[in-house]
Amino acid sequence: MKDKLIAEERMKQFDKDVLHWKDYDFAVINDDIGSCYKKIIQFVESGDNKKDPNYQKLISLHVESLLN
């Protein structure tokens, strides 16, 4: 029961929290575990990908879709 309450509280905060993705060092869209894992490894090995305009656009569009 406690886990369910925690999950419900986190979902209430989702709209606010997701807008903070720009404050994170990295953001990865977790829609496929294998793809997500590979992306995390690429981030770790290559350094700061926030400078990549494609990265910014991809995450921004995904966040927008989550909020609509």
CYANA upper distance limits for C-alpha pairs under 8 A (distance plus 0.5 A):
  1 MET  CA      5 LEU  CA      6.94
  2 LYS  CA      6 ILE  CA      6.78
  3 ASP  CA      7 ALA  CA      6.64
  4 LYS  CA      8 GLU  CA      6.67
  5 LEU  CA      9 GLU  CA      6.71
  6 ILE  CA     10 ARG  CA      6.71
  7 ALA  CA     11 MET  CA      6.70
  8 GLU  CA     12 LYS  CA      6.86
  9 GLU  CA     13 GLN  CA      7.11
 10 ARG  CA     14 PHE  CA      6.73
 13 GLN  CA     17 ASP  CA      6.48
 14 PHE  CA     18 VAL  CA      6.34
 15 ASP  CA     19 LEU  CA      7.31
 15 ASP  CA     67 LEU  CA      6.95
 16 LYS  CA     20 HIS  CA      7.85
 17 ASP  CA     21 TRP  CA      8.16
 18 VAL  CA     63 VAL  CA      7.20
 19 LEU  CA     63 VAL  CA      7.80
 20 HIS  CA     24 TYR  CA      7.66
 21 TRP  CA     26 PHE  CA      8.43
 21 TRP  CA     27 ALA  CA      6.99
 25 ASP  CA     48 ASP  CA      7.91
 25 ASP  CA     50 LYS  CA      7.99
 26 PHE  CA     43 PHE  CA      8.10
 26 PHE  CA     48 ASP  CA      8.37
 26 PHE  CA     49 ASN  CA      8.07
 26 PHE  CA     50 LYS  CA      7.73
 27 ALA  CA     59 ILE  CA      7.69
 28 VAL  CA     36 CYS  CA      7.07
 28 VAL  CA     39 LYS  CA      7.59
 28 VAL  CA     40 ILE  CA      7.66
 28 VAL  CA     59 ILE  CA      8.19
 29 ILE  CA     36 CYS  CA      7.21
 29 ILE  CA     59 ILE  CA      7.96
 29 ILE  CA     62 HIS  CA      8.22
 30 ASN  CA     35 SER  CA      8.40
 30 ASN  CA     36 CYS  CA      5.93
 31 ASP  CA     35 SER  CA      8.37
 31 ASP  CA     36 CYS  CA      7.68
 32 ASP  CA     36 CYS  CA      6.38
 33 ILE  CA     37 TYR  CA      6.53
 34 GLY  CA     38 LYS  CA      6.80
 35 SER  CA     39 LYS  CA      6.68
 36 CYS  CA     40 ILE  CA      6.77
 37 TYR  CA     41 ILE  CA      6.79
 38 LYS  CA     42 GLN  CA      6.68
 39 LYS  CA     43 PHE  CA      6.69
 40 ILE  CA     44 VAL  CA      6.71
 41 ILE  CA     45 GLU  CA      6.62
 42 GLN  CA     46 SER  CA      6.38
 43 PHE  CA     47 GLY  CA      6.29
 43 PHE  CA     48 ASP  CA      7.49
 43 PHE  CA     49 ASN  CA      7.12
 49 ASN  CA     55 TYR  CA      7.41
 50 LYS  CA     55 TYR  CA      6.90
 50 LYS  CA     56 GLN  CA      6.93
 51 LYS  CA     55 TYR  CA      8.27
 51 LYS  CA     56 GLN  CA      8.24
 52 ASP  CA     56 GLN  CA      7.09
 53 PRO  CA     57 LYS  CA      6.69
 54 ASN  CA     58 LEU  CA      6.50
 55 TYR  CA     59 ILE  CA      6.70
 56 GLN  CA     60 SER  CA      6.48
 57 LYS  CA     61 LEU  CA      6.54
 58 LEU  CA     62 HIS  CA      6.72
 59 ILE  CA     63 VAL  CA      6.60
 60 SER  CA     64 GLU  CA      6.73
 61 LEU  CA     65 SER  CA      6.73
 62 HIS  CA     66 LEU  CA      6.81
 63 VAL  CA     67 LEU  CA      6.91
 64 GLU  CA     68 ASN  CA      6.91
